[in-house]
């Protein structure tokens, strides 16, 4: 079962959030402090939300961070999954159950959609499993 961590509970989970965030988002060392400061501020102010799954021994199994986004042109509201990180293998049926929870949360927030970006095949597979469709691809070219 997945649960939402309240902003006042963020300090208790902060070390785990930091680990999952910099690993999942592949944040370079030189940018970690700025990245983590922004993330902490967003979580404490509830502009980002943290969800966790704990096992029967109340040990962290999965962590997810979401944010609300409003499209600049259409003004449609989306729930963006920023971070999805699992510390151990999770049964596909549990992911399905978590998706229902997330979908209900997004609906209560009056979102029109749920979105995520990833380059990790397993996360793509989990998304496709519950009905996500690829909507675009990003490409980059480094000049330095």
N, C-alpha and C positions, 0 to 999 in steps of 0.2 A: 504494500500500500504506500502511496506517495502522499506526503504532507507538505504544506506550505510553511516555511520558516518565517516567523514574524520579524519585523525589523529589529526589535529589542533582543531577539535570539541570535542575530547575525554574529556578534562577537564570539559566542560559544562555538560556532561552526567556521569561523574565519580562516583558521589554518587549513582546513579541508577545502574550503571554497577557493583559497589562493592556489593550492596545489592543482585542483581540478581545472581552474580557469586558465592558468598559464600553460598547462599541458594541453587542454582541449583547443584553446585558441592559439597555441604555438607562439607565445609572446617572447620575443627576443629579450635577452637580459637587459640591454640598454633602455628598453621601454617598459619594463615590468613595474617600476615604482609608479609611474604616471598612470599606467593601465590599472593597477591595483587600487590606487587612490580614487580614481574615477569610479571603479566598480564598487568599492566600499561605500562611497558617498551615495551612489545610486541605490544600493541595497538598503542602506539605513534610512533613506528618504522614501523608500518604496516605489521609486521610479524603475527599479529592477526588482524582480521577485526570485526568491530561491526556493526550490522544491527539493526534497530529499526522500529517498526510500531507505528505511532502516530494516535490518533483519530482526529475527526474534530476540536476539541478544542486544538489540538497540545499537548495533554497529552500522555505520554508514555504508551503504551498498552503491547507491546512485545519487548523483547531484545534477540538478538542472537550473539554469538561470534564464529567465525570460524578461522581455521588455515590450512595452506597447509602442507601436509605430503608427504614425498617421501619414499616409501618402500625400506628398506635396500637391499633386494635381487633383486626384479624385477625392481626397479627404477620407478615404476608407481606412478603418482602424484594423491593424493586424497585431497578433501576438507573435513576437519574434523569439524563437528559441536561440539564445546566444551561446549557451554552453550546455552540452549533454555529455556527461562522463560517468562511466561505470567502473567501480573498483573491483568488481567481480562479475563473472558471467551471470546473466539474468535470463530466465526462461522467456520465450517469445510471448507466452500468454500474459505474463506480468507486464511486458511492454504494452500489449494491447489494452490492458486494464489502466495503465498509466495514461495512455492516450485518451481514453474516455474521460479520465479526471481532468486532463489538460484541456480537452475540448469543452467540457463543462465550465472550466475556469474562464476560457476565452469567451464563451457565450455570455457568461455573467458580466464580463468586462465590456460587452457590446462590440466585440471584434467581428469583423467580416471574414477573417481568415487567420490561419496559423502558418508561419513561414520559418524556414531555417536555411542556413548556408553551411555547406560542409565540403570537404574534399575526401572524407573518410567513407569508404565503401560500406562499412557496417552500418553507419548512421543513415546512409542513403537507403540501404535495404530495409531498415526499421521504418523509415518514412514511407517507402513504397508499400510496405506491408499493411499500413493503416490508411492508405489512399492518397498520400502526397504525390504530386506530379512535378516533374522538373519544369521550371518556368524560364530559366535563363542560365547562361554560363558566363563566368568572368574570366578575362585574360589580362595579363600584365606584361609589361616590358620595362625592365630596369634600365635606367640611363646612367647609373653610377656603378 
